Amino acid sequence: MIQHMISLNKFSKYRMMEISLNNKRMRMQTKLEDLIKSIASVEGLKSNPASTFHFELNDTLYAKARLPENRAELKTIHLWLGANVMLSYPVEEGLTLLREKKEEAEGIVKKCEEDLLYLRDQITTMEVNTARVYNLL
């Protein structure tokens, strides 16, 4: 009976960890998609500043961006850092920051997926062992 309670406790801990990791992975994948869109927007404006460029403001809200005619190139970008903070960066420095954050997010997503695979193996092992104990009784 005590062994049964211990295995149920571990099983519920594993499930909670799995839910937490899945949530973290989904948040980071959303952040990664946003970073990819931001990089594409900045690179698009940088490569062809005279053209009109569409970018996403929100899930269903898009805007057009175009540099004024008297500006020949994109010099600064403003990045939203969160917590009501927006900073102005030179284009190259801003792109570097965005690319670093993208790589960081990719690493976190990969680590979450590895941890989830390990956790699922542990859950499967625990389920098999619990079934074996019940079958012996």
DSSP file with accessible surface (Angstrom, degrees, kcal/mol):
  #  RESIDUE AA STRUCTURE BP1 BP2  ACC     N-H-->O    O-->H-N    N-H-->O    O-->H-N    TCO  KAPPA ALPHA  PHI   PSI    X-CA   Y-CA   Z-CA
    1    1 A M     >        0   0  174      0, 0.0     4,-1.9     0, 0.0     5,-0.1   0.000 360.0 360.0 360.0 -43.4    0.0    0.0    0.0
    2    2 A I  H  >  +     0   0  133      1,-0.2     4,-2.3     2,-0.2     5,-0.2   0.917 360.0  52.1 -65.5 -40.2    2.8    2.4    0.9
    3    3 A Q  H  > S+     0   0  131      1,-0.2     4,-2.5     2,-0.2    -1,-0.2   0.893 107.3  53.4 -61.9 -38.3    4.6    1.6   -2.3
    4    4 A H  H  > S+     0   0   55      1,-0.2     4,-2.2     2,-0.2    -1,-0.2   0.917 108.9  48.3 -63.0 -42.2    1.4    2.3   -4.3
    5    5 A M  H  X S+     0   0  110     -4,-1.9     4,-2.2     2,-0.2    -2,-0.2   0.896 111.0  51.2 -66.1 -39.6    1.1    5.8   -2.6
    6    6 A I  H  X S+     0   0   77     -4,-2.3     4,-2.5     2,-0.2     5,-0.2   0.933 111.0  47.4 -63.9 -44.7    4.8    6.5   -3.4
    7    7 A S  H  X S+     0   0   18     -4,-2.5     4,-2.7     1,-0.2    -2,-0.2   0.895 111.6  50.3 -67.5 -36.5    4.4    5.6   -7.1
    8    8 A L  H  X S+     0   0   83     -4,-2.2     4,-2.5     2,-0.2    -1,-0.2   0.902 110.6  50.5 -65.3 -39.2    1.2    7.6   -7.4
    9    9 A N  H  X S+     0   0   86     -4,-2.2     4,-2.0     2,-0.2    -2,-0.2   0.937 113.5  44.2 -63.7 -46.2    3.0   10.6   -5.8
   10   10 A K  H  X S+     0   0  104     -4,-2.5     4,-2.7     2,-0.2    -2,-0.2   0.906 112.1  53.8 -63.8 -41.5    6.0   10.3   -8.3
   11   11 A F  H  X S+     0   0   56     -4,-2.7     4,-2.3     1,-0.2    -2,-0.2   0.929 109.5  46.6 -60.6 -45.4    3.6    9.8  -11.2
   12   12 A S  H  X S+     0   0   57     -4,-2.5     4,-2.3     1,-0.2    -1,-0.2   0.881 111.3  52.6 -67.9 -33.0    1.7   13.0  -10.4
   13   13 A K  H  X S+     0   0  121     -4,-2.0     4,-2.5     2,-0.2    -2,-0.2   0.927 109.4  49.3 -65.2 -42.8    5.0   14.9  -10.0
   14   14 A Y  H  X S+     0   0   52     -4,-2.7     4,-2.4     1,-0.2    -2,-0.2   0.908 110.8  49.9 -62.2 -41.4    6.1   13.6  -13.4
   15   15 A R  H  X S+     0   0   89     -4,-2.3     4,-2.5     2,-0.2    -1,-0.2   0.908 110.5  49.6 -64.8 -41.2    2.8   14.7  -14.9
   16   16 A M  H  X S+     0   0  127     -4,-2.3     4,-2.5     2,-0.2    -2,-0.2   0.911 111.5  49.1 -64.1 -40.6    3.1   18.2  -13.4
   17   17 A M  H  X S+     0   0   97     -4,-2.5     4,-2.7     2,-0.2    -2,-0.2   0.902 110.1  51.9 -64.4 -38.4    6.7   18.5  -14.7
   18   18 A E  H  X S+     0   0   24     -4,-2.4     4,-2.5     2,-0.2    -2,-0.2   0.930 110.4  47.3 -64.2 -44.4    5.5   17.4  -18.1
   19   19 A I  H  X S+     0   0   91     -4,-2.5     4,-2.4     2,-0.2    -2,-0.2   0.929 112.8  49.8 -62.4 -43.6    2.7   20.0  -18.1
   20   20 A S  H  X S+     0   0   74     -4,-2.5     4,-2.4     1,-0.2    -2,-0.2   0.922 112.3  46.7 -62.6 -45.1    5.2   22.7  -17.0
   21   21 A L  H  X S+     0   0   29     -4,-2.7     4,-2.7     2,-0.2    -1,-0.2   0.890 111.1  52.2 -66.0 -38.8    7.7   21.8  -19.7
   22   22 A N  H  X S+     0   0   36     -4,-2.5     4,-2.4    -5,-0.2    -2,-0.2   0.919 110.8  47.9 -62.8 -42.5    5.0   21.7  -22.4
   23   23 A N  H  X S+     0   0   72     -4,-2.4     4,-2.4     2,-0.2    -2,-0.2   0.919 112.5  48.5 -63.3 -43.5    3.9   25.2  -21.4
   24   24 A K  H  X S+     0   0   90     -4,-2.4     4,-2.5     2,-0.2    -2,-0.2   0.921 111.5  50.1 -63.1 -43.0    7.4   26.5  -21.4
   25   25 A R  H  X S+     0   0   56     -4,-2.7     4,-2.4     1,-0.2    -2,-0.2   0.925 111.2  48.6 -63.1 -42.1    8.1   25.0  -24.8
   26   26 A M  H  X S+     0   0  100     -4,-2.4     4,-2.1     2,-0.2    -1,-0.2   0.913 111.3  49.8 -66.1 -41.1    4.9   26.5  -26.3
   27   27 A R  H  X S+     0   0  155     -4,-2.4     4,-2.3     1,-0.2    -1,-0.2   0.923 112.9  46.8 -61.9 -42.9    5.8   29.9  -24.8
   28   28 A M  H  X S+     0   0   25     -4,-2.5     4,-2.6     2,-0.2    -2,-0.2   0.860 109.5  53.4 -70.3 -34.1    9.3   29.8  -26.3
   29   29 A Q  H  X S+     0   0   63     -4,-2.4     4,-2.4     2,-0.2    -1,-0.2   0.910 109.9  48.5 -66.3 -37.8    8.0   28.6  -29.7
   30   30 A T  H  X S+     0   0   76     -4,-2.1     4,-2.1     2,-0.2    -2,-0.2   0.929 112.8  47.8 -64.4 -44.2    5.7   31.6  -29.8
   31   31 A K  H  X S+     0   0   95     -4,-2.3     4,-2.3     1,-0.2    -2,-0.2   0.901 110.3  52.8 -62.7 -40.1    8.6   33.9  -28.8
   32   32 A L  H  X S+     0   0   26     -4,-2.6     4,-2.4     2,-0.2    -2,-0.2   0.917 107.8  50.3 -62.8 -43.3   10.8   32.2  -31.4
   33   33 A E  H  X S+     0   0  111     -4,-2.4     4,-2.3     1,-0.2    -1,-0.2   0.915 110.7  50.3 -61.4 -41.2    8.1   32.8  -34.2
   34   34 A D  H  X S+     0   0   81     -4,-2.1     4,-2.4     1,-0.2    -2,-0.2   0.899 110.1  49.9 -63.9 -40.8    7.9   36.5  -33.1
   35   35 A L  H  X S+     0   0   18     -4,-2.3     4,-2.7     2,-0.2     5,-0.2   0.911 109.4  51.2 -65.2 -40.7   11.7   36.9  -33.2
   36   36 A I  H  X S+     0   0   81     -4,-2.4     4,-2.4     1,-0.2    -2,-0.2   0.926 111.4  47.9 -62.5 -42.9   11.8   35.3  -36.7
   37   37 A K  H  X S+     0   0   88     -4,-2.3     4,-2.3     2,-0.2    -1,-0.2   0.899 111.8  50.4 -64.2 -40.5    9.1   37.8  -37.9
   38   38 A S  H  X S+     0   0   51     -4,-2.4     4,-2.5     2,-0.2     5,-0.2   0.924 110.7  48.4 -64.7 -43.3   11.0   40.7  -36.3
   39   39 A I  H  X S+     0   0   15     -4,-2.7     4,-2.8     1,-0.2     5,-0.3   0.929 111.9  49.7 -62.5 -44.1   14.3   39.7  -38.0
   40   40 A A  H  X S+     0   0   50     -4,-2.4     4,-2.4    -5,-0.2    -1,-0.2   0.902 110.8  50.4 -62.2 -40.3   12.5   39.4  -41.3
   41   41 A S  H  X S+     0   0   26     -4,-2.3     4,-2.3     2,-0.2     5,-0.2   0.943 113.5  43.7 -63.3 -47.5   10.9   42.8  -41.0
   42   42 A V  H  X S+     0   0   16     -4,-2.5     4,-2.5     1,-0.2    -2,-0.2   0.931 115.3  48.2 -66.1 -43.9   14.1   44.6  -40.1
   43   43 A E  H  X S+     0   0   77     -4,-2.8     4,-2.6    -5,-0.2    -1,-0.2   0.882 110.7  52.7 -65.1 -35.7   16.1   42.8  -42.9
   44   44 A G  H  X S+     0   0   14     -4,-2.4     4,-1.8    -5,-0.3    -2,-0.2   0.930 113.1  42.6 -64.8 -44.2   13.3   43.6  -45.4
   45   45 A L  H  < S+     0   0   26     -4,-2.3    -2,-0.2     1,-0.2    -1,-0.2   0.862 115.1  51.3 -68.5 -35.0   13.4   47.3  -44.5
   46   46 A K  H  < S+     0   0   85     -4,-2.5    -2,-0.2    -5,-0.2    28,-0.2   0.914 112.0  45.0 -68.8 -42.2   17.2   47.3  -44.5
   47   47 A S  H  < S+     0   0   97     -4,-2.6    -2,-0.2     1,-0.3    -1,-0.2   0.849 132.7  16.2 -73.4 -33.1   17.6   45.6  -47.9
   48   48 A N    ><  +     0   0   85     -4,-1.8     3,-1.3    -5,-0.2    -1,-0.3  -0.615  66.6 169.3-141.3  76.9   15.0   47.7  -49.7
   49   49 A P  T 3  S+     0   0   25      0, 0.0    18,-1.1     0, 0.0    -1,-0.1   0.715  74.7  62.3 -66.7 -18.9   14.2   50.9  -47.6
   50   50 A A  T 3  S+     0   0   76     22,-0.1     2,-0.1    16,-0.1    -5,-0.1   0.708  90.5  84.7 -80.3 -16.4   12.2   52.5  -50.5
   51   51 A S  S <  S-     0   0   38     -3,-1.3     2,-0.4    -7,-0.2    16,-0.4  -0.370  85.2-109.2 -85.4 163.3    9.6   49.8  -50.6
   52   52 A T        -     0   0   67     14,-0.1     2,-0.4    -2,-0.1    14,-0.2  -0.773  36.2-161.6 -89.0 134.9    6.4   49.4  -48.5
   53   53 A F  E     -A   65   0A  47     12,-3.1    12,-3.1    -2,-0.4     2,-0.4  -0.961   8.9-145.4-124.7 132.4    6.7   46.6  -46.0
   54   54 A H  E     +A   64   0A 115     -2,-0.4     2,-0.3    10,-0.2    10,-0.2  -0.822  24.1 174.1 -96.3 135.4    3.9   44.8  -44.1
   55   55 A F  E     -A   63   0A  62      8,-2.5     8,-2.7    -2,-0.4     2,-0.5  -0.971  32.2-107.7-140.4 157.2    4.5   43.6  -40.6
   56   56 A E  E     +A   62   0A  49     -2,-0.3     6,-0.3     6,-0.2     3,-0.1  -0.688  27.3 174.8 -88.9 127.2    2.5   42.1  -37.8
   57   57 A L  S    S-     0   0  101      4,-3.0     2,-0.3    -2,-0.5     5,-0.2   0.802  74.4 -10.4 -92.2 -38.4    1.6   44.2  -34.8
   58   58 A N  S    S-     0   0   98      3,-1.9     3,-0.5     0, 0.0    -1,-0.3  -0.835  92.5 -72.0-147.5-176.5   -0.7   41.6  -33.2
   59   59 A D  S    S+     0   0  129     -2,-0.3     3,-0.0     1,-0.2    -3,-0.0   0.858 131.5  12.7 -54.9 -40.0   -2.3   38.3  -34.1
   60   60 A T  S    S+     0   0  132      1,-0.0     2,-0.5    -4,-0.0    -1,-0.2   0.278 111.4  90.1-121.7  10.9   -4.8   39.9  -36.4
   61   61 A L        +     0   0   95     -3,-0.5    -4,-3.0     2,-0.0    -3,-1.9  -0.941  48.4 177.6-119.2 120.9   -3.4   43.4  -36.8
   62   62 A Y  E     -A   56   0A 139     -2,-0.5     2,-0.3    -6,-0.3    -6,-0.2  -0.845   6.8-164.5-117.9 155.2   -0.9   44.3  -39.6
   63   63 A A  E     -A   55   0A  25     -8,-2.7    -8,-2.5    -2,-0.3     2,-0.4  -0.928  18.4-122.5-135.1 160.1    0.7   47.6  -40.5
   64   64 A K  E     -A   54   0A 153     -2,-0.3     2,-0.4   -10,-0.2   -10,-0.2  -0.839  24.2-163.9-100.9 141.0    2.6   49.1  -43.4
   65   65 A A  E     +A   53   0A  19    -12,-3.1   -12,-3.1    -2,-0.4     2,-0.3  -0.984  16.2 160.3-126.3 137.3    6.0   50.5  -43.0
   66   66 A R        -     0   0  148     -2,-0.4   -14,-0.1   -14,-0.2   -16,-0.1  -0.953  35.4-122.9-153.0 134.9    7.9   52.7  -45.3
   67   67 A L        -     0   0   22    -18,-1.1     7,-0.1   -16,-0.4    -2,-0.0  -0.497  42.9 -93.7 -74.6 147.8   10.8   55.0  -44.7
   68   68 A P    >   -     0   0   69      0, 0.0     3,-1.7     0, 0.0    -1,-0.1  -0.240  35.0-113.5 -58.3 153.0   10.4   58.7  -45.5
   69   69 A E  T 3  S+     0   0  153      1,-0.3    -2,-0.1    -3,-0.1   -19,-0.0   0.816 113.8  58.9 -59.7 -32.7   11.5   59.7  -49.0
   70   70 A N  T 3  S+     0   0  143      2,-0.0     2,-0.6     1,-0.0    -1,-0.3   0.551  91.1  80.7 -79.7  -4.3   14.4   61.9  -47.7
   71   71 A R    <   -     0   0   94     -3,-1.7    -4,-0.1     1,-0.1     3,-0.1  -0.901  58.0-170.5-104.5 121.5   16.0   58.9  -45.8
   72   72 A A        +     0   0   91     -2,-0.6     2,-0.3     1,-0.1    -1,-0.1   0.720  67.6  16.5 -83.2 -21.6   18.1   56.7  -48.0
   73   73 A E  S    S-     0   0  117    -24,-0.1     2,-0.5   -25,-0.1    -1,-0.1  -0.978  80.2 -98.5-150.3 161.7   18.6   54.0  -45.4
   74   74 A L        +     0   0   21     -2,-0.3    17,-0.1   -28,-0.2     3,-0.1  -0.697  39.9 169.1 -81.5 124.1   17.4   52.5  -42.2
   75   75 A K        +     0   0  132     -2,-0.5    16,-1.6     1,-0.3     2,-0.3   0.784  57.7  20.0-108.4 -39.2   19.6   53.7  -39.3
   76   76 A T  E     -B   90   0B  58     14,-0.2     2,-0.3    15,-0.1    -1,-0.3  -0.951  56.1-161.6-133.6 155.0   17.9   52.8  -36.1
   77   77 A I  E     -B   89   0B  15     12,-2.9    12,-3.2    -2,-0.3     2,-0.5  -0.946  16.4-135.4-130.1 154.2   15.3   50.3  -34.9
   78   78 A H  E     -B   88   0B 116     -2,-0.3     2,-0.5    10,-0.2    10,-0.2  -0.957  20.1-161.9-112.5 123.4   13.2   50.3  -31.8
   79   79 A L  E     -B   87   0B  18      8,-2.9     8,-2.4    -2,-0.5     2,-0.6  -0.904  16.2-134.0-111.7 132.9   12.9   47.0  -30.0
   80   80 A W  E     -B   86   0B 153     -2,-0.5     6,-0.2     6,-0.2     3,-0.1  -0.721  22.5-179.8 -82.2 117.7   10.3   46.2  -27.4
   81   81 A L  E     -     0   0B  85      4,-2.8     5,-0.2    -2,-0.6    -1,-0.1   0.556  41.3-114.6 -96.6  -9.9   12.0   44.6  -24.5
   82   82 A G  E >  S+B   85   0B  21      3,-1.0     3,-0.9     1,-0.0    -1,-0.3  -0.292  89.5  77.2  98.1 172.5    8.9   44.0  -22.4
   83   83 A A  T 3  S-     0   0   99      1,-0.2     3,-0.1    -2,-0.1    -1,-0.0   0.880 129.4 -60.3  52.9  40.0    7.9   45.5  -19.0
   84   84 A N  T 3  S+     0   0  146      1,-0.2     2,-0.5    -4,-0.0    -1,-0.2   0.842 107.0 131.6  58.7  36.7    7.0   48.8  -20.8
   85   85 A V  E <   +B   82   0B  62     -3,-0.9    -4,-2.8     2,-0.0    -3,-1.0  -0.980  28.8 172.9-124.0 127.4   10.5   49.2  -22.0
   86   86 A M  E     -B   80   0B 104     -2,-0.5     2,-0.3    -6,-0.2    -6,-0.2  -1.000  11.4-166.4-131.3 131.7   11.5   50.0  -25.6
   87   87 A L  E     -B   79   0B  77     -8,-2.4    -8,-2.9    -2,-0.4     2,-0.4  -0.910  17.7-129.2-121.2 150.6   15.0   50.8  -26.7
   88   88 A S  E     +B   78   0B  65     -2,-0.3   -10,-0.2   -10,-0.2   -12,-0.0  -0.816  30.9 178.5 -97.1 132.7   16.5   52.3  -29.8
   89   89 A Y  E     -B   77   0B  39    -12,-3.2   -12,-2.9    -2,-0.4     2,-0.0  -0.965  36.4-103.4-128.7 150.4   19.4   50.4  -31.4
   90   90 A P  E  >  -B   76   0B  66      0, 0.0     4,-2.9     0, 0.0     5,-0.3  -0.401  47.8-107.2 -62.4 152.2   21.5   50.9  -34.5
   91   91 A V  H  > S+     0   0   10    -16,-1.6     4,-2.9     1,-0.2     5,-0.2   0.907 116.4  45.1 -54.8 -50.6   20.3   48.5  -37.1
   92   92 A E  H  > S+     0   0   94      1,-0.2     4,-2.4     2,-0.2    -1,-0.2   0.906 114.9  48.0 -64.4 -40.5   23.2   46.1  -37.0
   93   93 A E  H  > S+     0   0  110      2,-0.2     4,-2.4     1,-0.2    -1,-0.2   0.908 113.1  49.0 -66.2 -40.6   23.3   46.0  -33.2
   94   94 A G  H  X S+     0   0    0     -4,-2.9     4,-2.7     2,-0.2    -2,-0.2   0.913 111.3  48.8 -64.4 -42.8   19.5   45.4  -33.1
   95   95 A L  H  X S+     0   0    1     -4,-2.9     4,-2.7    -5,-0.3    -2,-0.2   0.902 110.3  52.0 -64.2 -38.6   19.7   42.6  -35.6
   96   96 A T  H  X S+     0   0   65     -4,-2.4     4,-2.5    -5,-0.2    -2,-0.2   0.931 110.6  48.1 -61.9 -44.4   22.6   41.0  -33.6
   97   97 A L  H  X S+     0   0   36     -4,-2.4     4,-2.5     1,-0.2    -2,-0.2   0.932 112.2  48.7 -62.0 -45.0   20.5   41.2  -30.5
   98   98 A L  H  X S+     0   0   11     -4,-2.7     4,-2.2     1,-0.2    -2,-0.2   0.910 112.0  48.8 -62.3 -41.7   17.5   39.7  -32.2
   99   99 A R  H  X S+     0   0   89     -4,-2.7     4,-2.5     2,-0.2    -1,-0.2   0.892 110.7  50.7 -66.7 -39.1   19.6   36.9  -33.7
  100  100 A E  H  X S+     0   0  111     -4,-2.5     4,-2.4     2,-0.2    -2,-0.2   0.925 111.4  47.8 -62.9 -43.7   21.1   36.1  -30.3
  101  101 A K  H  X S+     0   0   83     -4,-2.5     4,-2.5     2,-0.2    -2,-0.2   0.871 110.5  53.0 -65.0 -34.8   17.7   36.0  -28.7
  102  102 A K  H  X S+     0   0   61     -4,-2.2     4,-2.5    -5,-0.2    -2,-0.2   0.939 110.3  46.4 -65.3 -45.7   16.5   33.7  -31.5
  103  103 A E  H  X S+     0   0  130     -4,-2.5     4,-2.3     1,-0.2    -2,-0.2   0.903 112.4  51.2 -63.1 -40.0   19.4   31.3  -30.9
  104  104 A E  H  X S+     0   0  101     -4,-2.4     4,-2.2     2,-0.2    -2,-0.2   0.926 110.8  47.9 -62.6 -44.2   18.7   31.4  -27.2
  105  105 A A  H  X S+     0   0    2     -4,-2.5     4,-2.6     1,-0.2    -2,-0.2   0.899 110.2  52.2 -64.9 -39.9   15.0   30.6  -27.8
  106  106 A E  H  X S+     0   0   78     -4,-2.5     4,-2.5     1,-0.2    -1,-0.2   0.908 109.6  50.1 -62.5 -40.2   15.9   27.7  -30.1
  107  107 A G  H  X S+     0   0   40     -4,-2.3     4,-2.5     2,-0.2    -2,-0.2   0.903 110.7  48.5 -64.1 -41.1   18.3   26.3  -27.5
  108  108 A I  H  X S+     0   0   47     -4,-2.2     4,-2.7     2,-0.2    -2,-0.2   0.921 111.4  49.7 -66.8 -41.4   15.6   26.5  -24.8
  109  109 A V  H  X S+     0   0   12     -4,-2.6     4,-2.3     2,-0.2    -2,-0.2   0.935 112.4  48.2 -62.1 -44.3   13.0   24.8  -27.1
  110  110 A K  H  X S+     0   0  130     -4,-2.5     4,-2.3     1,-0.2    -2,-0.2   0.926 112.0  48.9 -62.5 -43.4   15.5   22.0  -27.9
  111  111 A K  H  X S+     0   0  110     -4,-2.5     4,-2.7     1,-0.2    -1,-0.2   0.910 110.5  51.2 -64.1 -41.1   16.3   21.5  -24.2
  112  112 A C  H  X S+     0   0    2     -4,-2.7     4,-2.5     1,-0.2    -1,-0.2   0.907 109.8  49.9 -62.1 -42.0   12.6   21.4  -23.3
  113  113 A E  H  X S+     0   0   82     -4,-2.3     4,-2.2     2,-0.2    -2,-0.2   0.906 111.5  48.2 -65.4 -40.2   12.0   18.8  -26.0
  114  114 A E  H  X S+     0   0   93     -4,-2.3     4,-2.2     2,-0.2    -2,-0.2   0.925 112.6  48.6 -63.8 -44.0   14.9   16.7  -24.7
  115  115 A D  H  X S+     0   0   54     -4,-2.7     4,-2.7     1,-0.2    -2,-0.2   0.883 110.0  52.3 -63.7 -38.2   13.6   17.0  -21.2
  116  116 A L  H  X S+     0   0    2     -4,-2.5     4,-2.8     2,-0.2    -1,-0.2   0.899 108.0  51.0 -65.1 -39.8   10.2   16.0  -22.3
  117  117 A L  H  X S+     0   0  107     -4,-2.2     4,-2.0     2,-0.2    -2,-0.2   0.933 112.7  46.0 -62.6 -44.3   11.5   12.9  -24.0
  118  118 A Y  H  X S+     0   0  147     -4,-2.2     4,-2.2     1,-0.2    -2,-0.2   0.930 113.3  49.7 -62.3 -44.7   13.4   11.9  -20.9
  119  119 A L  H  X S+     0   0    5     -4,-2.7     4,-2.6     1,-0.2    -2,-0.2   0.901 109.1  51.4 -63.9 -40.5   10.3   12.6  -18.7
  120  120 A R  H  X S+     0   0   94     -4,-2.8     4,-2.7     1,-0.2    -1,-0.2   0.884 108.6  52.1 -64.9 -36.9    8.0   10.5  -21.0
  121  121 A D  H  X S+     0   0  100     -4,-2.0     4,-2.6     2,-0.2    -1,-0.2   0.917 110.5  48.5 -62.6 -42.0   10.5    7.6  -20.8
  122  122 A Q  H  X S+     0   0   54     -4,-2.2     4,-2.4     2,-0.2    -2,-0.2   0.905 111.7  49.0 -64.5 -41.8   10.4    7.9  -17.0
  123  123 A I  H  X S+     0   0    5     -4,-2.6     4,-2.7     2,-0.2    -2,-0.2   0.932 111.9  48.9 -63.9 -43.9    6.5    8.0  -17.0
  124  124 A T  H  X S+     0   0   73     -4,-2.7     4,-2.6     1,-0.2     5,-0.2   0.926 111.4  49.8 -61.7 -43.8    6.4    5.0  -19.3
  125  125 A T  H  X S+     0   0   70     -4,-2.6     4,-2.7     1,-0.2    -1,-0.2   0.924 111.7  48.4 -61.2 -43.0    8.8    3.1  -17.1
  126  126 A M  H  X S+     0   0   26     -4,-2.4     4,-2.5     1,-0.2    -1,-0.2   0.909 111.2  50.1 -65.8 -40.2    6.8    3.9  -14.0
  127  127 A E  H  X S+     0   0   86     -4,-2.7     4,-2.4     2,-0.2    -2,-0.2   0.916 112.2  47.6 -63.6 -42.8    3.5    2.8  -15.7
  128  128 A V  H  X S+     0   0   63     -4,-2.6     4,-2.4     2,-0.2    -2,-0.2   0.935 113.2  47.8 -64.2 -45.2    5.0   -0.5  -16.8
  129  129 A N  H  X S+     0   0   76     -4,-2.7     4,-2.1    -5,-0.2    -2,-0.2   0.906 111.7  50.0 -64.1 -39.6    6.5   -1.2  -13.3
  130  130 A T  H  X S+     0   0   37     -4,-2.5     4,-2.4    -5,-0.2    -1,-0.2   0.922 110.3  50.4 -64.8 -42.0    3.2   -0.3  -11.6
  131  131 A A  H  X S+     0   0   45     -4,-2.4     4,-2.3     1,-0.2    -2,-0.2   0.902 109.1  52.1 -62.7 -39.0    1.3   -2.6  -14.0
  132  132 A R  H  X S+     0   0  156     -4,-2.4     4,-1.6     2,-0.2    -1,-0.2   0.912 109.0  49.5 -63.6 -42.5    3.8   -5.4  -13.2
  133  133 A V  H  X S+     0   0   77     -4,-2.1     4,-1.2     1,-0.2     3,-0.2   0.936 112.4  47.6 -63.2 -44.6    3.3   -5.0   -9.5
  134  134 A Y  H  < S+     0   0  115     -4,-2.4    -1,-0.2     1,-0.2    -2,-0.2   0.879 110.0  53.1 -64.3 -36.0   -0.5   -5.1   -9.9
  135  135 A N  H  < S+     0   0  139     -4,-2.3    -1,-0.2     1,-0.2    -2,-0.2   0.800 106.1  53.9 -70.2 -27.4   -0.3   -8.2  -12.1
  136  136 A L  H  <        0   0  154     -4,-1.6    -1,-0.2    -3,-0.2    -2,-0.2   0.784 360.0 360.0 -74.5 -27.6    1.8  -10.0   -9.5
  137  137 A L     <        0   0  164     -4,-1.2    -3,-0.1    -3,-0.2    -2,-0.1   0.607 360.0 360.0 -80.4 360.0   -0.9   -9.3   -6.9
